[in-house]
């Protein structure tokens, strides 16, 4: 496709259904944050040991690394034409 015929999706913005989807996702995010805050405050006087914090941090790091690695593989295979 010639460059002059390429669609410019970034300049068109979101339509009505796009904004509706954004509103629904923000509502999900707000309810998840509300539930997490409610559950956290309901724990009372529970303490997390330093070993617990260590494993919590390791879990977050491993999750981010796996997600980034899989996303990198997705882009790599897409650029090499190995996607179906």
C-alpha positions, 0 to 999 in steps of 0.5 A, spaced: 500 500 500 502 506 498 504 511 503 499 516 502 493 511 502 496 508 509 490 509 515 492 514 520 489 511 526 492 515 531 489 521 528 482 519 528 481 518 536 476 513 539 469 512 537 463 511 542 465 504 543 472 505 544 470 510 550 465 505 552 470 500 553 475 505 556 470 507 561 468 499 563 476 498 564 476 504 568 470 501 572 473 494 573 480 498 575 476 502 580 473 496 583 479 492 584 483 497 587 477 498 592 476 491 593 484 490 595 484 496 599 478 493 603 481 486 604 488 490 606 484 494 611 481 487 614 487 484 615 488 487 622 494 486 625 497 481 620 505 482 619 509 480 613 516 477 615 522 480 611 522 473 608 515 474 606 517 481 603 523 478 599 519 472 596 513 477 594 518 482 591 521 476 587 514 474 585 513 480 582 520 481 578 519 474 575 512 475 573 515 482 570 521 478 566 516 472 564 511 477 561 517 482 558 520 476 555 514 473 552 512 480 549 519 480 546 518 473 543 511 476 540 515 482 537 521 478 534 516 472 531 512 477 528 518 481 525 521 475 522 514 473 519 513 466 523 506 468 525 500 464 522 
